[in-house]
């Protein structure tokens, strides 16, 4: 499967899951593929539906923290704009009609929902990332519990589990904390530090993931949060017992990355399947 990022962090493809093995649709092993839209307005409708679902998934997982946190998706009709949650609405309540369409000059456009409140940090961070990374369709940042706990250490994950190999040479730490991100300049510094990687740990702040699909962003954000939890538990055990964790070798980590560090759309869609089962609502393709 082609990857947006190689283990050394270099860009390899403009879409994480744009290509899949060609297989007959009659085969039991037919590989699912992301939907493709000829009509950009229909694609916009789908992405808004999917983005609202992503918020409700995050709400279900407890990634909310008051009014903090945001997920954005690039608009297919106007690629210089992105959709984002309105400031002050709980993740679990967000529907497509609530979303705001924002350009890179911080203008809320007419296609937006009834609330016109925009989180300043959401604009500062996400506008910089979407502008610097044309390959990024979706970016997510929240103050999840284990992510922010691990962020206080100011270091990258140790590659000590199979799942952490998804972030092998594909995440970085932003080693500054200047308070809430309210300045566009701070957002640009974060985007510069992220570079071409898919994840960044914001020191004393939390996690941010940016990929080529909403599904991949949800998957890798959830996985990174769990990896932070596993790391904290392993470190606590080491402190108590004196037994050191066993790192995965460089060769094995790089090889495992090719399995777990790519194909995020396929893994992430399972979260949406579970949500659709709970809610009984799917997008009509």
N, C-alpha and C positions, 0 to 999 in steps of 0.2 A: 504494500500500500504506500503510495507517495505521501511524503510528509512535508508540512510547512517548514519544519526545523530539523536539521540534522543534529547528532549529538554534540557537535561543536558549536551549535547555535546559528549556523549559517542558513539563510533562506533557501528553500529548495523548490517550493511550489506556491503559487498564489492562492491555492485553496487546499486546505488540509484533506478534504474528502472529495475533491472534485472528480477523481477517477477511482474506479473500483474494478476488480476482476470482472471481465466480460463473461457472463454465464447465462444460460437459457432461463427464461422466466418459468419454464415448465419443470426445471430441475428443483429437487427438494433442497439443494444446497445453494439456490440462487441467492446472491448477496444483495441485500437492500441498498438502495442508493438514495441520496438526498433528492427531493423533488426539484425539477427544473421548470422554470416558467418562461414562456415567450412574452407574456404580458407583464410588464414591470409593475403595473398597478395591482395585479393579482399577487405578484411576489411581495409587494409591500404589505398587502393585507395578511398574507401568510406570516411574514416576519413579525408583524405587530402581534398577531395571535400567539406566535411562539415566544416572543419576548415577554408578553404578559404571563404566559405559562411559566417561564423561567423564574419570574418574581414569585409566583405562587409556590413553586418548588422550593425556593430559598426560604420563603416564609414557613413552609411545612418543616423544613430542616432546622429552623431556629436561627437563621443567619441574620435576622433583623436586630437592630439596636436603636430603638427610637426612630428618628428620621434619617439616620445615617445609612449609607450604602446605596449603590446604583449599578445598574446594568444598562449598557447601550448597544444599539445595533445600527449599522450604517444603512441609510435609506437607499434602496435600489433605483428609485426615480431620480433623486437628487443625492448623488454619492458624496457631496460636500456637506451633507447634513446627517444627523443621527437622531434616533428615537431614544428617549430616556423617561424614567419614572418621574411623575410630578412630586415635588417636595411636600412631605407631610402625609402621604398616603401609605398605609401599611402594605408590605409586600403581598400578604395573603389576599388583599382586596383588589389588586390591580387587574384591570381588564384592558383590552386593546384601545378602547375609546378614551381611556384615561391618559395615554402616553403623549409626551410632548415631542414635537419635531423642532430641532434646534440647529441653527447654522453655526459656522465657526466664528461669527461675530457676536454670538450670544443672543441672537434674535430668536424668539419663539414664533414659529410660523403658523399660518392660518389653519393648517391641517391638524393642529394640536387639539387635545382634549379640553374640557371645560376649565380645569385648573391651570392657571398660568404661573404657578410658583416653580421656580427652577433652583435646584440645589447648586450653589456656587461652586462647591468642591467637585460636583459631578461634571460641570462644564469645564473647570480648570484642568482636571485630570483627563477626561475622556476626549475633549476636543484636541488636546495635544497628542494623544495616542492615535486617534483616527487620522489626524493630519500627517503624523510621522510615519504611520504604517498603513499604506493603502491595502495591504493584504488582510488586515484585521477587519472582520465583519462585526464581531461582538467582543466587548470587554466587560468584566465584572469586578467590582470591589465591594466588600462588606467587612464589617467588624465582627467576624465569626470568632467564637471563643478561643479555640485552640490556635487559630492563625494569629490572633493578636497576642496570645500568651507567648507563642514561639517567636513572634516578631521582636519581643523585648530582648532577645539574646543577640540580635544583630548579626546573625550568621546564616549561611545556607543550610539546607537539609543535609544530613549525612545520608549517603546512599547505602542503606542497610536493609532495605526490604525490596521485594520485587516491584511493589507499587511506586516506591520512591524513584525507581529507575526511569519512570516517565518524565522526571525532572532532571535527569542526568545531563549536566552542561546545558540545561534549558531553563534555568531560573537564576535570578540574581537578587541581591539585597540592596535596597536604597537606604544607605546608612546615614540618614539625616532625619530629624524630626523638628519641624518648624511650626508646630501647631496645626490646626485645621488648614487644609489646602484651599486657600481663598484667592491666591494670586495665580494668574496665568503662567508666570515665570516658573513657579514651583511645579505646575503641571508639566511644563516643558522639560524640567530637570528629571522628573519621574519617567517621562517618555524616553528621554535620552539614555537613562540608566537601563530601562527595559530593553532597549536595542531591538534585536530581532528575536528575542526569546519569548516564550509564551507565558511566563509567570514572573512576578516580582514580589518579594517580601518587603513591605514598607515598615522600616524599623519603628517600633513603638506605636504601630498603627494597625496593620493588618495585611491581608493578601489581595493581590490583583492578578487576574488571568485575562489574557487577550488572545483569541484564536480566530480561525476562519469560519466558524459556524457557532450558532447559539448553543447547539447540543454539545459541541466540543468544549466550549467555555464552561458550561454547567458541569460537565464531567470532570474536567481538570481542576476546577475550583473545589468541588466536593472532594476529589482525591487529594489535593494539596492540603486541605483542612484535615483530612484523616491522617495524612502523613505527618503533619505537625503534631497531632495527638499521639501517634505512635512514637515519634521522636521524643516527646516530653516524657512519655511513660518509660521508654528505654533509658533515657538519661536519669530518671528518678531511680530506676532499678540499679543502674550502675553506681549511683551515689550511695545507695544503701548496701549493696553487696560487694562492691569493688570489682565486679566482673564487667569487663569492657565489651561493648558491642562489636560484632564482627562485620567489618565493611565488605561490600561486594567489590570484587576486582574490577579494574577499569575495563578490561576486555568484556567481561560478563555484563557489566552495566551498560556498555555501549550496544551490545547485542540485544539485551533485554529491552532497551529503549526502542529498538526497531519494532518491538511487539506491543509494548504498553504505552509508548510515548507518542504514537501516531494512531490514526483511526478514531479520534475522539468523537466524531459524529456518531459512529456506530455504538460506542459505549454510552454516550450521553443520552441517546434516544430512549434508553430504558427508564430514565427518570420521567420522561414525558409519557411513556406507556403507563407507568404507575399513577401519574397524575390523572391521565385520561380515564383510567379505571376508577379512580376515586370520584371524579367529577361527572363522568359519563358524557364528556363533550370532546369532540375532535374537530379539526379543521376540514372542511369539505373541499378536497382537491378537485 
